[in-house]
Amino acid sequence: MFLGSIIIKYVNEAMPMNRRNLRVFVCAIACALAGRDAEAQISLGVKGGVNFSDLAIKNDELSLNTRIAPNLGVIFNYPVTPTFSIQAEPGFSSRGGKIKEETVTDLAPGVPVQVVTRSVMKLSYFELPVMAQYRPYLTEKLQAIISVGPEVRLRVAPQKLKGKSEFYLNGELAESHTQHESASDDEGVGKFDVGLAFGAGAAYPVGRFTVFAEARYHLGLYNVVSHIDTNTKAFNRGASVALGVTVPILNK
């Protein structure tokens, strides 16, 4: 009601009595704006989903595959207009990548040895996306969600690497080894990261709550290994999907 009160006060003080019709017209606009302000509410919510993460390495000697890992977050949604809002989403995000390598050598003539190595790199981040969201109505209740915005990440645990090597002799498993390692801050992926996120989804009201689903692509822009190797560049990249729910808590 704050915006409507300001306009009404201005009209009462600035307009002369003989311009009564104009005053009534402006008061009507003020009431409409006040009603819109009352309908727009700040919302709080939670979300959870999975990351399809990859550490994109610009080095021909190494290539990582997609790792599936969880993401969780709290949502603060601030409406600017009925179809546009700003949404902050502080939370936890697990990222990284996978490596699989196979080599075949001959132990003796006619006796091949196959070595299969599988490794998983785990990166744990506190993540803060701040998204500008356009939410046009597709039906009376169903809204589309189109999101874009920056996101910053801070690694909150040491980089972990889990590896398993398997040795096959004549096609049969002969031996296997498992190894777990944690990298220090000087040796592993850097603590800080920044990037952009782009998303699309849909939202639907259920009583006072709004349920939504969204898919995003995450474009890392910071070289997270710049402190240990000037010849290699690595970026957090990949997609994510999430389900969540929000509820209005405060009038805007």
Buried (B, 14 or more C-beta within 10 A) or exposed (E): BEEBEEBBEEBEEEEEEEEEEEBEEBBEEBBEBBEBBEEBBBBBBBBEBBBBBBBBBEEEEEBBEBBEBEBBBEBBBBBEEEEEBBBBBEBBBBBBBBBEEEEEEEEEEEEEBBBBBBBBBBBBBBBBBBBBBBBEEEEEEEBBBBBBBBBBBEBEEBBBBBBEBBBBEEEEEEEEEEEEBEBEEEEBBBBEBEBBBBBBBBBBEEEEEBBBBBBBBBBBEBBBBEBBEEEBBBBBBBBBBBEBBBBBEEEB
